[in-house]
């Protein structure tokens, strides 16, 4: 009888595994999330921050390398002492006090991390300004952080001086990371660091901090308008920092970070390393030609990526050393299926852990199975403990579809829908700094039942019959290019400041072989004006970072709008930039000519074939 029962049990288990092939991996994923959640709640009770973890590591492994940068190596103890110095400089100015935010306009270099660590030691927070922004966008991002102090890299001094009159009018303290500075109203910083003590700062300076306190602002385009400062609390920073260990990073790994530190994807490469107490190789800027040489030089075992990085690596000339490395794991997002396959074929058996998350969001997915092209899995366990839904979405009206009761309708298997995640104590949404209107726009009410509130990711996804989740597209007025989110309304506002342009509608168009979408603008000229291509180029170059500049410009006599005067873009997006399909004049941004030139069929073919880089 016992044998019979065991046979039935074995048959049932076999049937379960046959039907649910990934049962144990799905269960393990949720258990990992619970483990992380328990640790974070434990840390909340004692207000144990990422900084506290760093200080514990300074005690236990002071001489272990924390950062390799160019030809320099900084140990955990070095980082502690240098961050003490940075904090002391800010403290001794008398202009930075408990709870303040300091804006960092700095590229990828170790002092970026020393400054953030130092600010937390002072009980303060940082606003991470994108080092590509200029002029109006730079001032906007600085102002919405509420900061009264700006620390900028020496190579960004020209950008600072462009907005300096406005900063000084607001009585902002401006530092440049240099040994000396002759610009009136700007103070040098590094010389001051060399003159102050590296002794620890009093702990009572940060005694008010909790895991609910602000750790940093990271800027995101969201779905509309100028960049918004997403609130990252110490709790959320912990949750992001656990991503690496969830992906399989262990305490013997060496992590390669070439992503910008002003983005979460780059910064958590450092804070995630602290969670494991390991070493980071920091690169000032991604270089496809130097990537694998760096990995070999420093014995890198883990790389962080965005899709563009993987494509650039696959596009480098083939080399006999392509598989001569120790990299075993790649963690990131945005890799296309064809690039994924080529990367594995060329560079060897590297585990790729593709994840999905939004900077300001309360939800994350990870493709722990390794299914090519997927961003995660739809499972009972995940939905039960971290509720989310994929709901039907009207792309033309730019809103979710609702039934006769006013509730959203869940999308069927194989049908693209809007990904939303429930806002709760376990999964909070902190929103944006000083922008309650935009914060509220990201909340959807009465989604599946009366009174519930969900975070609107702004992303369309699809769940296939095997429960794998695939990213489909962004919704709203945002597209992604060169690893950056671009808000179309911000670009349109800049374009319409050009003398000859009356109105502009900006959108993203697909380019064969490229990640994301590149910018295109349909514009109406002012009455009696001709398209002054050189002037428009100069204007856009001055006011927009390279990734946000429209590569194509379409001259129209009118723009289609909805009844509420919103631009209709679906048809424009579908038509793309093919001159054979568009009757309107179309211009191409030619960086060599410093001009917008007529888009010929030869240029079109060169761009779509990949012969001409954009």
C-alpha positions in Angstrom: 0.0 0.0 0.0 2.8 2.4 0.9 4.5 1.6 -2.3 1.3 2.3 -4.2 1.0 5.7 -2.5 4.5 6.6 -3.3 4.0 5.6 -7.0 0.9 7.9 -7.1 2.9 10.7 -5.4 5.8 10.2 -7.9 3.4 10.2 -10.8 1.7 13.4 -9.6 5.0 15.1 -9.1 6.2 14.0 -12.5 3.0 15.3 -14.0 3.4 18.6 -12.2 6.9 19.1 -13.4 5.9 18.1 -17.0 3.2 20.8 -17.0 5.1 23.3 -15.0 8.7 22.8 -16.2 10.1 25.8 -14.3 8.2 25.2 -11.0 11.3 25.0 -8.8 13.0 28.0 -10.4 9.8 30.0 -10.1 9.5 29.0 -6.4 13.2 29.8 -5.8 12.8 33.3 -7.3 10.0 34.2 -4.9 11.9 32.7 -2.0 14.9 34.9 -3.0 12.6 37.9 -3.0 11.3 37.0 0.4 14.8 36.6 1.7 15.7 40.1 0.4 12.5 41.5 1.8 13.2 40.1 5.3 16.7 41.5 5.3 15.4 45.0 4.3 12.7 44.9 7.0 15.4 43.9 9.5 17.6 46.8 8.3 14.6 49.1 8.7 14.3 48.3 12.4 17.9 49.3 13.1 18.2 51.9 10.3 21.1 50.0 8.8 22.0 51.8 5.6 24.2 51.0 2.7 26.7 53.4 4.3 26.6 51.3 7.5 27.4 48.2 5.5 30.3 50.0 3.9 31.7 51.1 7.3 31.4 47.5 8.5 33.5 46.3 5.5 36.1 49.0 6.2 36.5 47.4 9.7 36.6 43.8 8.4 38.5 44.2 5.1 40.2 47.6 5.1 42.9 46.7 2.5 40.7 44.9 0.0 40.4 46.8 -3.3 37.1 48.5 -3.7 37.6 50.3 -7.0 40.1 49.9 -9.8 40.1 53.0 -12.0 42.6 53.5 -14.8 46.0 52.8 -13.2 44.8 53.5 -9.6 43.4 51.2 -7.0 41.4 52.3 -4.0 40.9 50.1 -1.0 37.9 50.1 1.3 39.9 52.1 3.8 41.0 54.6 1.1 37.4 55.1 0.2 36.5 55.7 3.8 39.2 58.3 4.3 38.6 60.1 1.0 34.9 60.3 1.7 35.6 61.7 5.1 37.7 64.4 3.5 35.0 65.2 0.9 32.4 65.4 3.7 34.6 67.6 5.8 35.1 70.1 3.0 31.4 70.5 2.5 30.8 70.7 6.3 33.4 73.4 6.8 31.9 75.7 4.2 29.0 76.1 6.6 26.6 75.9 3.7 25.8 72.2 3.9 23.7 71.1 6.9 21.7 68.1 8.0 19.1 67.0 5.6 20.4 69.1 2.6 20.7 67.8 -0.9 23.9 68.5 -2.9 23.8 68.2 -6.7 26.6 66.2 -8.3 27.4 67.0 -11.9 30.2 64.5 -12.3 31.1 61.7 -14.7 32.4 58.2 -13.9 35.3 58.6 -11.5 35.9 57.4 -8.0 35.2 60.8 -6.4 31.6 60.5 -7.5 31.3 57.7 -4.9 33.4 59.5 -2.3 31.1 62.5 -2.5 27.9 60.4 -2.1 29.4 58.4 0.8 30.5 61.7 2.4 27.1 63.3 2.0 25.4 60.3 3.8 28.0 60.6 6.6 26.7 64.2 6.9 23.1 63.1 7.0 22.5 64.5 3.5 21.5 63.3 0.1 22.7 63.8 -3.5 21.0 64.7 -6.8 22.7 62.9 -9.7 22.7 65.2 -12.6 23.2 63.7 -16.1 26.6 64.9 -17.3 25.2 65.3 -20.8 22.5 67.9 -20.0 23.1 71.6 -20.6 21.4 75.0 -20.3 17.7 74.9 -19.6 17.6 71.2 -18.8 20.6 71.6 -16.4 19.0 74.4 -14.5 15.7 72.6 -14.4 17.2 69.4 -13.0 19.3 71.4 -10.5 16.3 73.5 -9.3 13.9 70.6 -8.8 16.3 68.9 -6.5 16.1 71.8 -4.0 19.9 71.8 -3.8 21.8 74.9 -2.8 25.2 73.4 -3.6 26.6 72.1 -6.8 29.8 70.0 -7.2 30.9 69.6 -10.8 33.7 67.8 -12.6 36.5 70.0 -14.1 35.7 68.9 -17.6 32.1 70.2 -17.2 33.2 73.7 -16.1 32.0 75.2 -19.4 28.5 73.8 -19.0 28.5 75.2 -15.4 29.7 78.6 -16.5 26.8 78.8 -19.1 24.3 78.7 -16.3 26.4 80.3 -13.6 24.6 83.7 -13.6 21.3 82.0 -12.7 23.0 79.8 -10.0 24.7 82.8 -8.4 21.4 84.8 -8.5 19.9 81.9 -6.4 23.0 82.1 -4.1 24.1 78.6 -5.0 27.5 77.5 -3.8 29.4 76.1 -6.8 32.5 73.8 -6.5 34.7 72.5 -9.4 36.7 69.3 -8.8 40.0 70.9 -9.5 43.0 72.2 -7.5 42.3 75.8 -8.5 39.7 77.8 -10.3 39.9 81.4 -11.4 36.2 81.8 -12.4 34.5 84.3 -10.1 31.7 82.6 -8.0 33.2 79.1 -8.4 35.4 77.5 -5.8 38.0 74.7 -6.2 37.4 71.5 -4.3 40.3 69.0 -4.6 42.9 71.4 -3.0 40.5 71.7 0.0 40.3 68.0 0.3 44.1 67.7 0.6 44.0 70.2 3.5 41.4 68.5 5.8 41.5 65.6 8.1 40.5 62.1 7.0 39.3 61.2 10.6 35.8 59.8 10.9 32.9 62.3 11.3 30.6 62.2 14.3 27.8 59.7 13.9 25.3 62.1 15.4 25.5 64.1 12.1 23.4 61.3 10.5 21.5 60.1 13.6 18.2 61.3 12.1 18.5 59.1 9.0 16.1 56.1 8.6 15.6 53.8 5.7 12.7 56.0 4.7 15.0 59.0 4.3 16.1 60.3 1.0 19.3 58.8 -0.3 19.5 60.3 -3.7 17.6 61.7 -6.7 18.0 60.0 -10.0 16.6 61.8 -13.1 14.1 60.1 -15.4 12.1 61.3 -18.3 9.1 59.5 -16.9 6.5 59.7 -19.7 6.2 63.5 -20.4 7.9 66.8 -19.9 11.3 67.8 -18.6 13.4 65.2 -16.6 12.0 64.4 -13.2 13.9 63.7 -10.0 12.9 60.2 -8.9 13.0 59.8 -5.1 15.3 57.0 -4.1 15.1 56.3 -0.3 17.7 54.3 1.6 15.2 51.4 1.6 14.8 51.5 -2.2 18.6 51.8 -2.6 19.0 48.6 -0.6 16.3 46.8 -2.7 18.2 47.9 -5.9 21.5 46.9 -4.4 20.3 43.3 -3.8 19.8 42.9 -7.6 23.3 41.6 -8.1 23.1 38.9 -5.4 19.7 37.9 -6.7 21.3 37.4 -10.2 24.0 35.2 -8.7 26.9 37.5 -7.9 29.0 36.0 -5.1 31.6 37.4 -2.7 34.5 36.3 -4.9 33.4 38.2 -8.0 34.9 41.3 -9.6 32.3 43.5 -11.3 32.9 45.7 -14.3 31.0 49.0 -14.4 31.1 51.1 -17.6 27.5 52.4 -17.3 27.0 56.1 -16.1 27.0 56.4 -12.3 24.3 59.1 -12.6 21.9 56.3 -13.7 20.7 53.7 -11.2 22.0 50.9 -13.4 25.6 52.2 -13.0 25.4 53.4 -9.4 24.0 50.2 -8.0 27.0 48.4 -9.5 28.9 50.1 -6.7 26.3 49.7 -3.9 25.6 46.1 -5.0 29.3 45.4 -4.7 29.2 46.7 -1.1 26.3 44.3 -0.3 28.8 41.4 -1.3 32.0 43.2 -0.1 33.6 42.8 -3.5 35.7 44.8 -6.0 34.5 47.0 -8.8 36.4 47.9 -12.0 35.1 51.4 -12.9 35.4 52.7 -16.4 35.1 56.5 -17.1 33.3 55.7 -20.3 32.3 52.6 -22.2 34.8 51.5 -24.9 34.0 48.5 -27.1 37.6 48.2 -28.1 39.0 48.2 -24.5 36.2 46.2 -22.9 37.6 42.7 -23.0 41.2 43.9 -22.4 39.9 45.5 -19.2 38.1 42.3 -18.3 41.3 40.3 -18.8 43.5 42.8 -17.0 41.4 42.9 -13.8 40.1 39.3 -13.9 36.5 40.5 -14.2 33.8 37.9 -13.6 30.6 39.9 -13.8 29.7 42.7 -16.3 26.8 45.1 -16.1 25.1 46.0 -19.4 22.4 47.8 -21.3 21.4 46.5 -24.7 23.5 49.0 -26.6 26.7 47.8 -24.9 26.1 44.2 -26.0 25.4 45.2 -29.5 28.5 47.4 -29.7 30.6 44.5 -28.4 29.1 42.1 -31.1 29.9 44.7 -33.8 33.7 44.8 -32.9 36.0 43.0 -35.3 36.3 39.3 -34.4 39.4 38.4 -32.4 41.1 35.1 -31.5 40.9 36.3 -27.8 37.1 36.7 -27.9 36.7 33.8 -25.4 39.8 34.4 -23.5 38.3 36.0 -20.3 36.8 35.0 -16.9 33.5 36.6 -17.3 30.8 34.2 -16.2 27.7 36.5 -15.7 26.2 39.5 -17.4 23.4 41.4 -15.6 21.4 44.2 -17.3 18.5 45.0 -19.5 17.5 45.9 -23.0 19.3 43.2 -25.0 17.7 42.1 -28.3 17.2 38.4 -29.0 19.5 38.5 -32.1 22.3 40.2 -30.1 21.8 37.8 -27.2 22.4 34.8 -29.5 25.4 36.4 -31.2 26.9 37.4 -27.9 26.8 33.9 -26.5 28.0 32.4 -29.8 31.0 34.7 -30.0 32.0 35.3 -26.4 31.3 32.0 -24.8 29.0 30.4 -22.2 28.2 33.6 -20.2 25.0 33.6 -18.1 22.8 36.5 -19.1 20.4 37.7 -16.4 18.1 40.2 -18.1 16.0 42.2 -15.7 13.2 44.7 -15.9 12.8 47.7 -13.5 11.9 51.4 -13.6 14.0 53.9 -11.7 11.1 55.3 -9.8 9.1 52.1 -9.9 8.1 49.6 -7.1 8.5 46.5 -9.2 11.1 44.3 -10.8 11.4 41.2 -12.9 14.3 39.0 -13.7 14.7 36.4 -16.4 16.3 33.8 -14.1 15.6 31.0 -16.6 17.8 32.5 -19.4 15.0 32.4 -22.0 16.4 34.5 -24.9 14.5 37.7 -25.3 12.4 37.5 -22.1 12.5 40.0 -19.2 10.9 37.7 -16.7 8.2 35.2 -15.9 4.5 35.5 -15.0 3.9 33.1 -12.1 1.3 32.5 -9.5 3.9 33.0 -6.7 5.0 36.4 -8.0 1.4 37.7 -8.5 0.3 36.4 -5.1 3.0 38.1 -3.1 4.0 41.0 -5.4 0.8 41.8 -7.2 0.9 43.2 -10.8 -1.2 43.0 -13.9 -1.0 43.4 -17.6 -4.0 45.4 -18.7 -5.5 46.3 -22.1 -4.3 49.7 -23.4 -5.6 52.1 -26.1 -2.5 53.4 -27.8 -4.4 56.1 -29.7 -6.2 57.5 -26.7 -3.1 56.8 -24.5 -5.2 55.3 -21.6 -6.1 51.9 -20.2 -9.3 50.3 -21.4 -12.0 49.8 -18.8 -15.1 47.7 -18.6 -18.7 48.9 -17.8 -17.9 48.8 -14.1 -15.0 51.1 -14.6 -12.3 48.5 -13.9 -9.3 47.8 -16.1 -9.4 44.7 -18.4 -6.5 42.2 -18.1 -4.8 41.4 -21.5 -5.0 37.8 -22.8 -2.0 35.6 -23.3 -0.1 36.8 -26.4 -1.8 40.2 -26.3 0.4 43.3 -25.6 -0.8 45.3 -22.5 0.3 47.9 -20.0 2.3 46.6 -17.1 1.1 47.9 -13.7 2.1 46.9 -10.2 0.2 47.4 -7.0 1.4 50.1 -4.6 1.5 48.8 -1.0 3.6 48.8 2.2 5.7 46.0 0.7 6.0 47.8 -2.6 5.9 51.6 -2.0 6.1 54.3 -4.7 7.9 57.5 -3.6 7.3 59.5 -6.7 9.2 62.6 -7.9 10.7 65.6 -6.0 8.5 68.7 -6.0 6.2 67.3 -8.6 3.0 66.0 -7.1 1.2 66.3 -10.4 3.6 64.0 -12.2 3.7 61.7 -9.2 -0.1 61.3 -9.3 0.0 60.6 -13.1 2.0 57.5 -12.4 -0.7 56.2 -10.1 -3.7 54.3 -11.5 -6.7 54.0 -9.2 -9.5 51.3 -9.2 -7.5 49.0 -11.5 -8.9 45.6 -10.6 -11.1 46.5 -7.6 -12.4 49.5 -5.9 -9.8 51.4 -3.9 -6.7 49.7 -5.2 -3.8 51.8 -6.5 -1.2 50.6 -9.1 2.0 52.1 -10.4 1.9 52.7 -14.2 5.2 51.6 -15.6 4.5 53.2 -19.0 5.6 50.0 -20.7 3.8 47.5 -22.9 4.6 43.9 -22.4 3.4 40.6 -23.6 3.0 37.2 -21.8 3.3 34.2 -24.0 1.7 30.8 -23.6 4.7 29.5 -21.5 4.3 32.5 -19.1 7.5 34.3 -20.2 7.2 38.1 -20.3 8.5 40.1 -23.2 9.0 43.9 -23.5 7.1 45.4 -26.4 7.3 49.2 -26.3 7.1 52.4 -24.4 3.8 54.3 -24.2 3.3 58.1 -23.9 5.6 60.7 -25.1 8.9 58.9 -24.4 11.3 56.8 -26.4 14.7 55.3 -25.6 17.9 56.0 -27.6 21.6 55.4 -26.8 20.6 54.0 -23.4 18.7 57.2 -22.4 15.0 57.9 -22.1 14.0 60.9 -24.1 10.9 63.0 -23.3 9.4 64.2 -26.6 7.7 67.2 -25.1 11.1 68.5 -23.7 12.7 68.1 -27.2 9.6 69.7 -28.9 9.8 72.7 -26.5 13.5 73.3 -27.5 12.8 72.9 -31.2 10.0 75.5 -31.2 12.5 78.1 -29.7 14.3 78.1 -33.1 13.4 81.2 -35.1 11.9 79.5 -38.1 9.8 76.8 -36.3 6.2 77.4 -35.2 5.2 74.0 -33.9 6.9 70.6 -33.5 5.7 67.0 -32.8 8.6 64.7 -31.7 8.5 60.9 -31.7 10.8 57.9 -31.9 11.3 55.9 -35.1 12.9 52.5 -35.4 16.2 52.1 -37.3 17.2 48.6 -38.5 20.0 47.1 -36.4 19.7 49.8 -33.7 18.4 49.5 -30.1 15.3 51.5 -29.2 14.2 54.4 -31.4 15.9 57.5 -32.6 14.3 61.0 -32.6 12.3 62.4 -35.4 10.4 65.7 -35.5 7.5 66.8 -37.6 7.5 70.6 -37.7 5.5 73.5 -39.0 7.4 76.6 -40.1 6.4 80.1 -39.1 4.5 82.1 -41.6 6.7 83.4 -44.4 9.8 81.5 -43.1 12.0 79.0 -44.9 13.7 76.1 -43.1 17.0 77.5 -41.8 18.7 74.1 -41.4 22.1 75.4 -40.2 20.4 77.7 -37.6 18.2 74.8 -36.4 21.2 72.5 -36.1 23.1 75.1 -34.1 20.2 75.7 -31.8 19.5 72.0 -31.1 23.3 71.3 -30.6 23.4 74.1 -28.0 20.3 73.0 -26.0 20.0 69.2 -26.3 22.4 66.4 -25.4 23.5 64.3 -28.3 21.1 61.4 -27.6 18.0 63.7 -27.6 18.7 65.5 -30.8 16.3 64.5 -33.6 18.1 62.7 -36.3 15.3 63.4 -38.8 13.1 66.5 -39.4 10.0 66.4 -41.4 8.5 69.7 -42.7 4.7 69.7 -42.8 2.0 72.2 -43.5 0.0 71.1 -40.5 0.0 68.6 -37.6 -2.9 66.3 -36.9 -4.3 66.7 -33.4 -6.9 65.1 -31.2 -10.0 66.8 -29.9 -8.0 67.9 -26.9 -5.2 69.2 -29.2 -2.7 66.4 -28.5 -0.5 65.5 -31.5 -1.4 62.3 -33.3 1.8 60.4 -33.8 0.9 56.8 -34.6 0.7 57.4 -38.3 4.0 59.4 -38.2 5.7 56.7 -36.3 4.5 54.0 -38.8 5.7 56.0 -41.8 9.2 56.4 -40.2 11.8 58.3 -42.3 11.7 56.5 -45.7 11.8 59.2 -48.4 10.0 56.9 -50.8 7.0 56.8 -48.6 6.9 60.4 -47.4 5.8 63.3 -49.6 7.0 65.9 -47.2 10.6 67.2 -47.2 12.7 65.3 -44.7 16.1 66.4 -43.4 18.9 64.4 -41.8 21.2 65.6 -39.0 24.7 65.5 -40.5 27.2 66.0 -37.7 30.1 66.3 -40.0 28.4 69.1 -42.0 27.0 70.7 -38.8 23.7 70.9 -40.6 20.4 69.3 -41.4 20.7 68.1 -44.9 18.0 66.8 -47.3 17.4 63.1 -46.7 18.3 61.4 -50.0 17.7 57.7 -50.8 21.4 57.2 -50.7 21.5 58.5 -47.1 18.5 56.4 -46.2 20.1 53.3 -47.5 23.4 54.0 -45.8 21.6 54.5 -42.4 19.3 51.5 -42.7 22.2 49.2 -43.8 24.4 50.3 -41.0 27.1 51.9 -43.2 26.3 55.3 -41.8 26.3 55.5 -38.0 23.8 57.8 -36.3 
